[in-house]
Amino acid sequence: MAGKYGSSSVTVTYDDGPSGTARTVTANITSVGAAKIASKSQDSTAYGDTIMKQLPTGLKELPDIDFEGWWDTTSTTGTHAVFGTPDTDPNGGTRTLTIVFGDSKTWATEGYLKEYEVLATVGNLQKFKAKCSQISGGWS
């Protein structure tokens, strides 16, 4: 049904490793970065122009996407098991990221886990942050 949606309509699934098993981590995610696709452009300003110009290059970019949430050590399905080991093998497989927003609008990409950190502060529960690259995909 078309309309407006809140955070309760979002689901996040991410592979637990390169070419790994898809794990639903929605219950431990508290913040998702922008699902963004951008057109790459090149400066095309000529002598005599008084306004800078940009031309599209024919390439698109999928910027990294950040996640934050509760640090969970549940084996195989917790955020530590899914996000805990950044990808380092240039010949390894990619990971699939799927974010379903309201009205079944889906962001699905392939990429690599770049960064993972655990945050601990006095008087608070531990949280994690992760950064995922995206090399193909987008809205479906």
Secondary structure, DSSP 8 states (H G I E B T S, - for coil): --S---GGG-EEEEESSTT--EEE-GGGEEEE-----EEEEEE---TT-SS--EEEEEEEE---EEEEEE----TTTSHHHHHSS----TTS--EEEEEE-GGG-EEEEEE-EEEEEEE--TTS--EEEEEE---EEEE-
